[in-house]
């Protein structure tokens, strides 16, 4: 998503190639489905356009917002974050109904199709710490579930090389500029989107048919 020539973006490997999409195992540690009001979760996995586009299709998700997490409010600006020196990662805040979908299931989707957790400080054609794979758990329950799930995936040994996802605590999330929101839906034929992000959405539809929502969240 960094401003590169379209030709170079098309020549680069996509963020998550089809052969890298692995249906991750269901989490052994998770919160049971239960009523109790909407909850939020924050995920960073490269360009936020594609991550948002996947999560907005998950049944039980009511909103997916692109933004920044890991740095200060003053530097939560696209052009500044792009320097790679702010501490921010491009991230997505997911609002979900825990009576319909669990945090563990969201993690499963994230690791299966939303990004490649083995790429250090990059995703596909995008390079820099702002494109790192990171989790920002909202509270001790999410932190416990996330750490247990990553440990479970590492024991399974499916991802090679190793998973490099970081745990960065409940740092504030700052929504990105309005033109970044719902970007894939607004620009489905843009070459970067078609090459890097549409495969994630189609991968989610293919691997998680029971979770697929025909009407994306707002």
DONUPA-327956 format. One line per field, with one value per residue (C-alpha): residue number from 1; chain; x, y, z. Coordinates in steps of 0.2 Angstrom, whole numbers, plus 5000, padded with zeros to 4 digits. Each point is the difference from the previous one (the first is absolute). Last residue first. Layout:
<nodes>
zamar <- NUM	...
nulum <- A	...
u <- X	...
v <- Y	...
w <- Z	...
</nodes>
This chain:
<nodes>
zamar <- 218	217	216	215	214	213	212	211	210	209	208	207	206	205	204	203	202	201	200	199	198	197	196	195	194	193	192	191	190	189	188	187	186	185	184	183	182	181	180	179	178	177	176	175	174	173	172	171	170	169	168	167	166	165	164	163	162	161	160	159	158	157	156	155	154	153	152	151	150	149	148	147	146	145	144	143	142	141	140	139	138	137	136	135	134	133	132	131	130	129	128	127	126	125	124	123	122	121	120	119	118	117	116	115	114	113	112	111	110	109	108	107	106	105	104	103	102	101	100	99	98	97	96	95	94	93	92	91	90	89	88	87	86	85	84	83	82	81	80	79	78	77	76	75	74	73	72	71	70	69	68	67	66	65	64	63	62	61	60	59	58	57	56	55	54	53	52	51	50	49	48	47	46	45	44	43	42	41	40	39	38	37	36	35	34	33	32	31	30	29	28	27	26	25	24	23	22	21	20	19	18	17	16	15	14	13	12	11	10	9	8	7	6	5	4	3	2	1
nulum <- A	A	A	A	A	A	A	A	A	A	A	A	A	A	A	A	A	A	A	A	A	A	A	A	A	A	A	A	A	A	A	A	A	A	A	A	A	A	A	A	A	A	A	A	A	A	A	A	A	A	A	A	A	A	A	A	A	A	A	A	A	A	A	A	A	A	A	A	A	A	A	A	A	A	A	A	A	A	A	A	A	A	A	A	A	A	A	A	A	A	A	A	A	A	A	A	A	A	A	A	A	A	A	A	A	A	A	A	A	A	A	A	A	A	A	A	A	A	A	A	A	A	A	A	A	A	A	A	A	A	A	A	A	A	A	A	A	A	A	A	A	A	A	A	A	A	A	A	A	A	A	A	A	A	A	A	A	A	A	A	A	A	A	A	A	A	A	A	A	A	A	A	A	A	A	A	A	A	A	A	A	A	A	A	A	A	A	A	A	A	A	A	A	A	A	A	A	A	A	A	A	A	A	A	A	A	A	A	A	A	A	A	A	A	A	A	A	A
u <- 4898	5001	5000	4983	5004	5007	5011	5003	4993	5010	5016	5014	4992	4993	5015	5011	4989	5003	5018	5002	4992	5013	5017	4997	4983	5003	5017	4993	4985	4985	4991	5002	4985	4998	5018	5002	4986	5009	5016	4992	4994	5017	5005	4992	5012	5002	5007	5012	4992	5016	5013	5001	5011	4997	5016	4993	5015	5006	4990	4982	4993	5009	4985	5010	5002	4981	4996	5012	4992	4983	5005	5007	4984	4988	5010	5001	4982	4995	5012	4993	4999	5014	5011	5006	5014	5007	5010	4996	5004	5017	5005	4997	4984	5002	4994	4998	5015	5008	5003	4990	4995	4983	4994	4984	4981	4998	5003	5009	4986	4986	5006	5002	4982	4995	5009	4992	4983	4986	4981	4997	5017	4993	5014	5009	5016	5013	5012	5019	5014	5014	5005	5017	5003	5015	4994	4999	4983	4993	5003	4991	4985	4998	5000	5015	4992	4990	5016	5005	4996	4983	4994	4984	4988	4983	4990	4982	4986	5009	4989	5002	5017	5000	5006	5015	5006	4999	5008	5015	5001	5000	5010	5016	5011	4993	4995	4985	4989	4985	4984	4985	4981	4989	4999	4992	5011	5010	5013	5017	5015	5014	5002	4998	4994	5014	5006	4994	5016	5001	5018	4996	4988	5013	4998	5008	5001	5018	5007	4998	4983	5006	5015	4988	4989	5014	5002	4991	4999	4985
v <- 4995	4981	4990	4993	4982	4995	4985	4991	4983	5001	5002	4994	5005	5016	5005	4996	5011	5014	4997	4998	5017	5008	4999	4999	5007	5013	5006	5000	5011	4989	5000	5018	5006	4982	4999	5017	4997	5014	5006	5016	5005	5002	4986	4996	5001	4985	5002	4987	4985	4989	4998	4981	4997	4988	4992	4983	4988	4996	4991	4999	4983	4995	4996	5005	5017	5001	4995	5013	5013	4994	5001	5017	5006	4992	5007	5018	5000	4995	5012	5016	5007	4990	5010	4987	5002	4996	5014	5012	5016	4991	5002	4992	4998	4989	4985	5004	5007	5002	4982	4988	4984	5005	5001	5011	5000	4981	4987	5011	5013	4988	4989	5016	5005	4982	5002	5017	4991	5002	5002	5003	5009	5013	5009	5017	4998	5013	4998	5004	5009	4999	5015	5002	5016	4997	4990	5015	4995	5004	5018	5000	4990	5011	4992	5010	5012	4986	4991	4983	4981	5000	5008	5000	4990	4997	4984	5000	4989	4983	4985	4992	5004	5011	5016	4990	4996	5017	5008	4989	5004	5019	5000	4996	4989	4989	5010	4994	5009	4993	5008	4993	5002	4996	4986	4985	4984	4989	4992	5008	4991	4988	4985	5012	4992	4995	5012	4997	5005	5013	5000	4992	5014	5013	5011	5017	4998	4997	5015	5002	5009	5012	5004	5004	5010	5012	5001	5011	4988	4989
w <- 5040	5001	4983	4994	4993	5016	5000	5016	4995	4984	5009	4988	4984	5005	5010	4985	4989	5012	5001	4981	4998	5010	4991	4982	4997	5014	4993	4982	5005	4994	5017	5004	5011	5007	5003	5008	5013	5011	4993	4993	5017	5008	5012	5016	5015	5012	5017	5006	5009	5000	4987	4996	4985	4985	4994	4996	4996	4982	4996	5006	5003	5015	5011	5015	4993	4996	5018	5007	4989	5007	5018	4999	4991	5013	5015	4992	4996	5017	5008	4992	4982	4991	4988	4988	4988	4982	4994	4986	5009	5004	4981	4983	4990	4984	5010	5018	5010	5017	5001	4989	5009	5005	4982	4999	5001	4994	5014	5013	5001	4998	5014	5011	4996	5005	5017	5003	4999	4987	5003	5018	5001	4988	4991	4998	4990	5001	4985	5001	4990	5013	5009	5009	4991	4990	4985	4990	4993	5017	4996	4984	5007	5016	5017	5005	5012	5008	5005	4995	5000	4991	4983	4991	4989	5008	4999	5007	5005	5000	5004	4983	4993	4984	5008	5007	4982	4993	5015	4999	4981	5002	5016	4990	5011	5014	5015	5010	5013	5009	5006	5010	4998	5014	5013	4991	5000	4988	5010	5001	4992	5004	4988	4985	4984	4989	4987	4982	4991	4987	4994	4983	4996	5002	5016	4997	4982	4993	4991	4981	5002	5013	4989	4985	5011	5005	5018	5013	5015	4999
</nodes>
